[in-house]
Amino acid sequence: MSLTKFVEKWTIGDCPTDPVSEEELREVEKKLHSCLPADYKQAVLDVGLPRPTIALLDAIVDQELDIDAIGDFYLPSEIIVETLDWREMGMPENLIAFASDGCGNKFCFDTGNGSKKIWFFDHDFGTVKLIAGSFDAWLTALCDIAPSTD
């Protein structure tokens, strides 16, 4: 499972993940009138939400990779607030923000037609770009990054 590998590689070993319940995920779907991708739901129910360290960003910067680093995964209650607030500030209505890069930009799911794709909303430019075909594929790509040796 990619989220388990992500936790092992990009978080502090003794720092637990934040648990997530099915009820919390159902509340997100109810409030945002959409379904979250099944791979995301299963991963966060099984593993919880990790708190990545700066090591991932360091590796991306040191290797000059064209990848956006995750700063924080949102708790279900934060998904609702961040999504609704950012929609009012210009984020497309079809996106659900589930994580941030730490600079205010959002990693999002597309609410349309059962899409599993991951999108990156850049709040400075109001642009949206495709990041990955699924939550699992996105995490796999992040896990494939070699840690910095410094």
C-alpha positions as protocol buffer text, in pm:
chain_id: "A"
residue {
  index: 1
  type: MET
  ca { x: 0 y: 0 z: 0 }
}
residue {
  index: 2
  type: SER
  ca { x: 143 y: 335 z: -106 }
}
residue {
  index: 3
  type: LEU
  ca { x: 25 y: 535 z: 196 }
}
residue {
  index: 4
  type: THR
  ca { x: 201 y: 292 z: 429 }
}
residue {
  index: 5
  type: LYS
  ca { x: 522 y: 333 z: 228 }
}
residue {
  index: 6
  type: PHE
  ca { x: 477 y: 710 z: 230 }
}
residue {
  index: 7
  type: VAL
  ca { x: 444 y: 709 z: 610 }
}
residue {
  index: 8
  type: GLU
  ca { x: 754 y: 492 z: 647 }
}
residue {
  index: 9
  type: LYS
  ca { x: 961 y: 710 z: 415 }
}
residue {
  index: 10
  type: TRP
  ca { x: 847 y: 1069 z: 470 }
}
residue {
  index: 11
  type: THR
  ca { x: 730 y: 1093 z: 833 }
}
residue {
  index: 12
  type: ILE
  ca { x: 898 y: 1063 z: 1171 }
}
residue {
  index: 13
  type: GLY
  ca { x: 880 y: 701 z: 1283 }
}
residue {
  index: 14
  type: ASP
  ca { x: 741 y: 763 z: 1630 }
}
residue {
  index: 15
  type: CYS
  ca { x: 492 y: 1029 z: 1518 }
}
residue {
  index: 16
  type: PRO
  ca { x: 153 y: 859 z: 1477 }
}
residue {
  index: 17
  type: THR
  ca { x: -81 y: 927 z: 1189 }
}
residue {
  index: 18
  type: ASP
  ca { x: -414 y: 1095 z: 1258 }
}
residue {
  index: 19
  type: PRO
  ca { x: -693 y: 835 z: 1257 }
}
residue {
  index: 20
  type: VAL
  ca { x: -989 y: 882 z: 1024 }
}
residue {
  index: 21
  type: SER
  ca { x: -1333 y: 723 z: 1057 }
}
residue {
  index: 22
  type: GLU
  ca { x: -1584 y: 618 z: 793 }
}
residue {
  index: 23
  type: GLU
  ca { x: -1834 y: 855 z: 953 }
}
residue {
  index: 24
  type: GLU
  ca { x: -1599 y: 1151 z: 904 }
}
residue {
  index: 25
  type: LEU
  ca { x: -1548 y: 1060 z: 538 }
}
residue {
  index: 26
  type: ARG
  ca { x: -1924 y: 1024 z: 485 }
}
residue {
  index: 27
  type: GLU
  ca { x: -1968 y: 1372 z: 636 }
}
residue {
  index: 28
  type: VAL
  ca { x: -1719 y: 1514 z: 383 }
}
residue {
  index: 29
  type: GLU
  ca { x: -1907 y: 1351 z: 98 }
}
residue {
  index: 30
  type: LYS
  ca { x: -2242 y: 1472 z: 233 }
}
residue {
  index: 31
  type: LYS
  ca { x: -2131 y: 1834 z: 288 }
}
residue {
  index: 32
  type: LEU
  ca { x: -1953 y: 1857 z: -48 }
}
residue {
  index: 33
  type: HIS
  ca { x: -2217 y: 1659 z: -242 }
}
residue {
  index: 34
  type: SER
  ca { x: -1957 y: 1427 z: -392 }
}
residue {
  index: 35
  type: CYS
  ca { x: -1783 y: 1094 z: -349 }
}
residue {
  index: 36
  type: LEU
  ca { x: -1419 y: 1072 z: -247 }
}
residue {
  index: 37
  type: PRO
  ca { x: -1204 y: 828 z: -447 }
}
residue {
  index: 38
  type: ALA
  ca { x: -1216 y: 473 z: -310 }
}
residue {
  index: 39
  type: ASP
  ca { x: -835 y: 436 z: -299 }
}
residue {
  index: 40
  type: TYR
  ca { x: -806 y: 749 z: -85 }
}
residue {
  index: 41
  type: LYS
  ca { x: -1081 y: 641 z: 153 }
}
residue {
  index: 42
  type: GLN
  ca { x: -939 y: 293 z: 200 }
}
residue {
  index: 43
  type: ALA
  ca { x: -585 y: 420 z: 251 }
}
residue {
  index: 44
  type: VAL
  ca { x: -673 y: 679 z: 514 }
}
residue {
  index: 45
  type: LEU
  ca { x: -906 y: 440 z: 695 }
}
residue {
  index: 46
  type: ASP
  ca { x: -631 y: 176 z: 708 }
}
residue {
  index: 47
  type: VAL
  ca { x: -332 y: 402 z: 779 }
}
residue {
  index: 48
  type: GLY
  ca { x: -458 y: 741 z: 895 }
}
residue {
  index: 49
  type: LEU
  ca { x: -335 y: 1080 z: 781 }
}
residue {
  index: 50
  type: PRO
  ca { x: 41 y: 1130 z: 795 }
}
residue {
  index: 51
  type: ARG
  ca { x: 227 y: 1446 z: 884 }
}
residue {
  index: 52
  type: PRO
  ca { x: 517 y: 1460 z: 637 }
}
residue {
  index: 53
  type: THR
  ca { x: 847 y: 1609 z: 742 }
}
residue {
  index: 54
  type: ILE
  ca { x: 1056 y: 1862 z: 551 }
}
residue {
  index: 55
  type: ALA
  ca { x: 1262 y: 1570 z: 414 }
}
residue {
  index: 56
  type: LEU
  ca { x: 1033 y: 1528 z: 113 }
}
residue {
  index: 57
  type: LEU
  ca { x: 1059 y: 1894 z: 16 }
}
residue {
  index: 58
  type: ASP
  ca { x: 1437 y: 1884 z: 70 }
}
residue {
  index: 59
  type: ALA
  ca { x: 1467 y: 1583 z: -163 }
}
residue {
  index: 60
  type: ILE
  ca { x: 1256 y: 1750 z: -433 }
}
residue {
  index: 61
  type: VAL
  ca { x: 1454 y: 2075 z: -413 }
}
residue {
  index: 62
  type: ASP
  ca { x: 1797 y: 1909 z: -393 }
}
residue {
  index: 63
  type: GLN
  ca { x: 1723 y: 1694 z: -697 }
}
residue {
  index: 64
  type: GLU
  ca { x: 1554 y: 1982 z: -883 }
}
residue {
  index: 65
  type: LEU
  ca { x: 1247 y: 1769 z: -950 }
}
residue {
  index: 66
  type: ASP
  ca { x: 940 y: 1914 z: -1117 }
}
residue {
  index: 67
  type: ILE
  ca { x: 712 y: 1777 z: -845 }
}
residue {
  index: 68
  type: ASP
  ca { x: 496 y: 1965 z: -598 }
}
residue {
  index: 69
  type: ALA
  ca { x: 571 y: 1861 z: -239 }
}
residue {
  index: 70
  type: ILE
  ca { x: 297 y: 1781 z: 6 }
}
residue {
  index: 71
  type: GLY
  ca { x: 309 y: 1984 z: 322 }
}
residue {
  index: 72
  type: ASP
  ca { x: 1 y: 1858 z: 502 }
}
residue {
  index: 73
  type: PHE
  ca { x: -290 y: 1620 z: 459 }
}
residue {
  index: 74
  type: TYR
  ca { x: -621 y: 1767 z: 575 }
}
residue {
  index: 75
  type: LEU
  ca { x: -836 y: 1606 z: 840 }
}
residue {
  index: 76
  type: PRO
  ca { x: -1191 y: 1542 z: 712 }
}
residue {
  index: 77
  type: SER
  ca { x: -1325 y: 1851 z: 889 }
}
residue {
  index: 78
  type: GLU
  ca { x: -1046 y: 2057 z: 729 }
}
residue {
  index: 79
  type: ILE
  ca { x: -1131 y: 1917 z: 384 }
}
residue {
  index: 80
  type: ILE
  ca { x: -1479 y: 2066 z: 415 }
}
residue {
  index: 81
  type: VAL
  ca { x: -1362 y: 2406 z: 540 }
}
residue {
  index: 82
  type: GLU
  ca { x: -1067 y: 2441 z: 300 }
}
residue {
  index: 83
  type: THR
  ca { x: -1274 y: 2334 z: 0 }
}
residue {
  index: 84
  type: LEU
  ca { x: -1568 y: 2563 z: 71 }
}
residue {
  index: 85
  type: ASP
  ca { x: -1347 y: 2860 z: 161 }
}
residue {
  index: 86
  type: TRP
  ca { x: -1119 y: 2823 z: -141 }
}
residue {
  index: 87
  type: ARG
  ca { x: -1412 y: 2778 z: -378 }
}
residue {
  index: 88
  type: GLU
  ca { x: -1527 y: 3121 z: -264 }
}
residue {
  index: 89
  type: MET
  ca { x: -1178 y: 3254 z: -345 }
}
residue {
  index: 90
  type: GLY
  ca { x: -1160 y: 3114 z: -696 }
}
residue {
  index: 91
  type: MET
  ca { x: -1081 y: 2742 z: -674 }
}
residue {
  index: 92
  type: PRO
  ca { x: -1294 y: 2561 z: -933 }
}
residue {
  index: 93
  type: GLU
  ca { x: -1622 y: 2423 z: -794 }
}
residue {
  index: 94
  type: ASN
  ca { x: -1544 y: 2071 z: -916 }
}
residue {
  index: 95
  type: LEU
  ca { x: -1238 y: 2036 z: -688 }
}
residue {
  index: 96
  type: ILE
  ca { x: -1214 y: 1902 z: -333 }
}
residue {
  index: 97
  type: ALA
  ca { x: -899 y: 2013 z: -148 }
}
residue {
  index: 98
  type: PHE
  ca { x: -757 y: 1723 z: 57 }
}
residue {
  index: 99
  type: ALA
  ca { x: -399 y: 1845 z: 113 }
}
residue {
  index: 100
  type: SER
  ca { x: -171 y: 2148 z: 88 }
}
residue {
  index: 101
  type: ASP
  ca { x: 183 y: 2214 z: -26 }
}
residue {
  index: 102
  type: GLY
  ca { x: 238 y: 2431 z: 281 }
}
residue {
  index: 103
  type: CYS
  ca { x: 222 y: 2753 z: 77 }
}
residue {
  index: 104
  type: GLY
  ca { x: -154 y: 2768 z: 34 }
}
residue {
  index: 105
  type: ASN
  ca { x: -175 y: 2568 z: -287 }
}
residue {
  index: 106
  type: LYS
  ca { x: -408 y: 2269 z: -285 }
}
residue {
  index: 107
  type: PHE
  ca { x: -394 y: 1905 z: -388 }
}
residue {
  index: 108
  type: CYS
  ca { x: -745 y: 1818 z: -498 }
}
residue {
  index: 109
  type: PHE
  ca { x: -980 y: 1547 z: -616 }
}
residue {
  index: 110
  type: ASP
  ca { x: -1212 y: 1617 z: -908 }
}
residue {
  index: 111
  type: THR
  ca { x: -1576 y: 1565 z: -815 }
}
residue {
  index: 112
  type: GLY
  ca { x: -1683 y: 1482 z: -1169 }
}
residue {
  index: 113
  type: ASN
  ca { x: -1802 y: 1142 z: -1289 }
}
residue {
  index: 114
  type: GLY
  ca { x: -1618 y: 926 z: -1036 }
}
residue {
  index: 115
  type: SER
  ca { x: -1281 y: 1072 z: -1131 }
}
residue {
  index: 116
  type: LYS
  ca { x: -986 y: 947 z: -930 }
}
residue {
  index: 117
  type: LYS
  ca { x: -739 y: 1200 z: -1068 }
}
residue {
  index: 118
  type: ILE
  ca { x: -530 y: 1429 z: -847 }
}
residue {
  index: 119
  type: TRP
  ca { x: -509 y: 1797 z: -939 }
}
residue {
  index: 120
  type: PHE
  ca { x: -293 y: 2081 z: -809 }
}
residue {
  index: 121
  type: PHE
  ca { x: -460 y: 2419 z: -763 }
}
residue {
  index: 122
  type: ASP
  ca { x: -210 y: 2707 z: -758 }
}
residue {
  index: 123
  type: HIS
  ca { x: -383 y: 2988 z: -571 }
}
residue {
  index: 124
  type: ASP
  ca { x: -137 y: 3255 z: -687 }
}
residue {
  index: 125
  type: PHE
  ca { x: -213 y: 3203 z: -1055 }
}
residue {
  index: 126
  type: GLY
  ca { x: -557 y: 3042 z: -1031 }
}
residue {
  index: 127
  type: THR
  ca { x: -434 y: 2750 z: -1239 }
}
residue {
  index: 128
  type: VAL
  ca { x: -508 y: 2379 z: -1213 }
}
residue {
  index: 129
  type: LYS
  ca { x: -277 y: 2104 z: -1337 }
}
residue {
  index: 130
  type: LEU
  ca { x: -306 y: 1728 z: -1342 }
}
residue {
  index: 131
  type: ILE
  ca { x: -70 y: 1561 z: -1092 }
}
residue {
  index: 132
  type: ALA
  ca { x: -162 y: 1191 z: -1111 }
}
residue {
  index: 133
  type: GLY
  ca { x: -423 y: 946 z: -1232 }
}
residue {
  index: 134
  type: SER
  ca { x: -509 y: 837 z: -878 }
}
residue {
  index: 135
  type: PHE
  ca { x: -425 y: 886 z: -511 }
}
residue {
  index: 136
  type: ASP
  ca { x: -228 y: 562 z: -510 }
}
residue {
  index: 137
  type: ALA
  ca { x: -31 y: 659 z: -823 }
}
residue {
  index: 138
  type: TRP
  ca { x: 50 y: 1000 z: -671 }
}
residue {
  index: 139
  type: LEU
  ca { x: 181 y: 845 z: -350 }
}
residue {
  index: 140
  type: THR
  ca { x: 382 y: 588 z: -545 }
}
residue {
  index: 141
  type: ALA
  ca { x: 552 y: 871 z: -736 }
}
residue {
  index: 142
  type: LEU
  ca { x: 634 y: 1051 z: -410 }
}
residue {
  index: 143
  type: CYS
  ca { x: 771 y: 728 z: -262 }
}
residue {
  index: 144
  type: ASP
  ca { x: 994 y: 679 z: -567 }
}
residue {
  index: 145
  type: ILE
  ca { x: 1185 y: 998 z: -480 }
}
residue {
  index: 146
  type: ALA
  ca { x: 1524 y: 927 z: -326 }
}
residue {
  index: 147
  type: PRO
  ca { x: 1584 y: 1098 z: 8 }
}
residue {
  index: 148
  type: SER
  ca { x: 1851 y: 1368 z: 20 }
}
residue {
  index: 149
  type: THR
  ca { x: 2189 y: 1252 z: 141 }
}
residue {
  index: 150
  type: ASP
  ca { x: 2275 y: 1574 z: 324 }
}
